[in-house]
């Protein structure tokens, strides 16, 4: 039997191999190519690098840093608080209003498509908050609390959900396996029961002749309650500002898939069958249980590809994270929006308002 590598003998030993840095820029993380001073504690994640640029173009009054490395775009700048507040939020007393526009600092970063890419980006954002580079020395205390909100697009799995609805994640059901490599305790009975129900649901829906029957192990994570609340307040503020009778948002369970086609119930190939036929329909019937601590029953609302791992890691490490995704498809009605980029703007606006609320820069009226 071979000798274990040195890293296995010393837990969390940080070396050039376990924590690589950017080429010729050792103060920066290897993939996102940014250092600690380049990143705000208010972070907006989006899968598409083009969307990161569009968000900065639309909302940033100024930019202090931009990186574009390995398809991962990261931009930090100042966002107008007055513009975000509109007529339904107000500036906090701590915000100084003078001759210059009041702003707050935001980083918008590309996570890429799927949890494997997001795992890299979120880890490096956290590394910059906890580890001093280039020395690779763990800080005695992390620099600050991070508020991280994923904003993106998704497919709704409930018939009554209109296209364009902003869906806020309360629980995330991970059908990817990225989270399984980060062991953390089950946070509460709701999560434990939902994991068990999801496994049984998937296994029972898989044909007995299928090669991988019983080998798909879902995990469940939670968005931070403060972030969920901030997103709901922000969504309601935008609804009221526009004078709309119907809510712009829904809150519930998000299913995070490891791919786009068979992983989400799209049966494309005549000679290769999905392991779980109509997995979208199968999982849409799951709900949470009511408990004294959380009496509200949640339903599966949407499918996407990133949220579960984000909340799994952030919750385990004590950071605040949330997810809001626009519904650009309704899988039950078999409909898809004409312009997905335009539909996402409400969710983006809500996410930025929520970050300002979490940062104490804006308050509800």
N, C-alpha and C positions, 0 to 999 in steps of 0.2 A: 504494500500500500504506500502511495506517495506521501511525502511530508506536506502538511497543510501550508499554504503560503503565510507569510508573516502577518498579513492583514487578518487572517482567520484566528491567529493567536492573540491579537490585540484588538479588542473591539473599538470601532470608531477611530482607528489609526488613520490619519490623513497624510497621504503621500501624493507624489506627482501622478501615480497610477490611479489612486482612488478618487482624487479630486484634481483633475487636470485644469490648467488655466489657459487663457488665450495665448496664441503664439506671439512671442515678443511683447506681450502685455500681461505680465503675471498677476497684476492686480485685478484682472477681469476674469469672469467665469468663461469656460471654454466654449459653450454653445451660444449663449446670448450675448457674449462679448460686451459686458457692462460691468462696472464696479459699483460698490456700495453707494457712492455719492450720486450715481446716475439714476437710482431707483427711488420712487416715492413709496410711502407706506400705503397709499391709496392706489390700487392696481386694478386695471380693467384688462381682462384676457379675452382675446378673440382668436378663432382658429385661422382666419384668413389674413395673411400679411397685408393684402390690399385694403382690407377693412380697417386695419390699424392706422394706415396712412389716411384713409378717408375720415376716420374719427378725429384725428389730429387736425386735419384740414378744416373740419367743420366746427370744432369746439375749442381748440387751443388758441389762446391769444398770443402766446409765444412758445418757442421750443428751446429747451436748454441742452437736450441731448437726443441724438438719433443713432441707432445701430441697426445694421442690416447684415446679418451673418448666417449662413447656412439656411436661408429661407426664413429666418426668424427676425422679425422687425420689432424693435423696442423704441418707443418715443416717450420722453418725459417733458412735460411743459405745464403751463398755467391755464386753467379753465376759468371762465367768467362765472362767478357766483351769482351775479345779477341775472344773467341769462338763464341759468339753471333754475333760479328761484321762481321766475315768472311771477304770476299773480297769486300763487297758492302756497308758496313757502316764503320764509323770511330769513334775513341774515341774522346770525347769532350775535348777541351783544359783544362777543370777543372779536368780531370781525371789524377791522378799522375801515371806515368809509371816509376817504379824503378826495384828493384831486385825481387819484388813479383808480382804475377799475378794481374792485375787490376780487381776488382770485384764490384758487387753491390748487395745490400741486398734484398732478396725476401722472401715472405711468400707464400707457397702453402698450400691451405686449402680445405678440403672436404666440399662441400655444401650439399651432399646427393641428392637423386632423388626427383625432384619436388620443386615447390615454397614453400610449407609449411616448408620443411627442410631448404631451402635456406633462408627463412625469419628469422629463428632463428640465423643462422650462420652470416649473414650479419649484423643483428642488433647487435650482440655481438661484432663483429669487430668494428663497429661504436661506440658502448658504450665505448670500451677501448680507443677510440680516443677522447671522449668527457666528460667522467665521471671518477672521481677518486674513485677507489676501495681500501680498503673496506668501505670507508666513504660514498660512494654513493653521492659525491658532484659533481655538475656540474662545469666543468672548465670554467673560464671566456672566454677563447678562446680554440678552439679545438687544439689538439697537432700539427696536420699537415694535408695537403691534402692527401686523399687516392686515389690511382689509382687502381681500381679493374677490372680485366678482367676475365670473365668466358670463359673457354675453354672446349670443349666437343665434342659430336657427335650428329648428327641430320639426319633427312630424307629430302632429296631434293624433291621438288614438281614441278620442271620444267624439262621437257623431255631432254633439251639440257645440263643439268648439269651433268658432269662426276662424277662418284664415286671418292671420295677422295678430291673433291673441298673444299677449306676452305671458308666457308660462313661467312661474316662479317655482323653483325646486325647494321642497321641504325635506323629502327623503330622496335618495338616489340609489337605484338598484343597478349594481355593476354586473353586466354580462361579459365584460372584458376580464382578463385575469391579472391586470397590472396591480390592482389593490391586494391580491393574494400574496404578493411578495413583501408586504409591509404588515407585520402582525401587530394588531392592537386590540384591546378588549372590546367586546360588544357593549355599546354605550347604554342601552336600555332594553326593556322587554319588547318594545315595538319593533326595534331593529332586528332582534333575535327571531321574533315570530315571522317577520316579513322575509328574512333570509330562508327560514325553513319552508315557508309557503312557496316561495319562488323556486326553490330546488325541487320540491314535490311537483309543482305545476309544470316545470320544464321536463322533468323526467317522465311524468305521466303522459305528456304530449308527444314524447319522442317514440317512434315506432320501435317495437321490441327487437327488430332486426337491425336497427341502426348501430353502426360501429361505435359511436360515441355516446350511446344512451347511458345516463347516470354519471357522465364525466364532466358535465358543465356545472360549475359550482358558483352560483351568484353570491355577491356580497352586498351589503347595504350600508350606506353612509348617510350622514345628516348635514345639511347646510346649517351654519350657525344661526340660532334663533334671532339674534340681533340683526343679522343681515337679512333674513327673511322678512322681519318686521320693517326694516328700512326700505326694502324693495316694495313692499305692499303700500307703505305710506307714500313713497315716491310715485307709484303707479296711480294711486288715488288722486294725488295732487295734479298729475297730468290730465287725468280724466275730468276733474273739476275745472281745471284751467280751460279745457276745450268745450265745456258745457255739455258733456256726453251723459246720457242717461244710463248706458250700460258700461260695466267695468271694462277696462282695457286688459285686465289680467285675470289669471287663475293661479291657484297654488295647489301643489300636490306632489305625486311621486313621478320622478323622471327616470326612465330606463336608459342606461348608458351601454351602448353596444360596441363591440370590438370591430365592427365594419359597417358597411352601408347596404349591402345587397342581402345575401341569405341571412346574415346576422340580424337583419331587421324585417325578415319575412318576405323579401323580394326574391321570387323564384324565377331565375333568368335562364338557366341552362337545362335543356331537355334531358341531358344524360347524367347530371349531377344534382341530386336532391338535397334540399336543406335538411340538416340534422333534425331541426324542430320545425315542422310545417306550420305555417301561419303563426309564427312566434309573436307577431304584433297583436293578433287577436287573443292568443293564449295569455299573454302577460297583462293585457288591458283589463282583465277581470280581477286582478289583485287589488287588495285594499289593506290599509293598516288596521290594527285593532285599537279600540278606545281604551285608554287607561286613565286613572285619576290625574296623572301628570300631564297627559296629552289626550283629552277626550275627543278631539276632532278626528274623524275618520277621513283619511286621504285616499284618493283613487290614482291609478296610473294615468297620467295626462299626456305624456309625450316621450318620444324616443330621440336620443342624440348620441354623441360619442365621447364626451369628456367629463361630465359633471361628477360621476361617482368617485373617481380617483382624487379629484381636487378636494372634495369634502372629506374623503377618507384620510388623506395625509394631513390636511390642515387641522382637522379635528384632533388627530393623534398628537400633533405638535402644539396645539393650543392657539392656532391662528383662526381668524374670522374669514369665512368664505361663503359665497352664495352663487347662485346661477339663475339667469333669466334668459329665456330663449323665445324668439318669435316663432309662431306656428306658420311654416311656409307650405305645409302639406297637411291634408286631413286623410289619414290612411283608411278610415271607414268609408268616407264619401269618394275616395279616389280622386281628390282634387289637389292642385298645386298652383301656387301664386304665379302671376306673370312676371313679377320683378322681385326676386327675393331680397336683393340689396336694399330696396326702398322700404320693404316691410320691416326690416330689422331696426330702423331708426327709432321707433318708439321704445323698444327694449333697451337700446343704447342710451337714450335720454333718461329713462327710468334708472338704469344702472349708475349713471353719473350722479344723478340726484341722490341716490342711495349712498354713494360714497361720500358725498358732501354732508349728508345727515349723520353718517357714522363718524365722520371726522369732526362733528360739532360745529361745522361752518354754516349749515342751514338748519332751520327748525320749522316744524309745522305751524301754520297760522292758528 
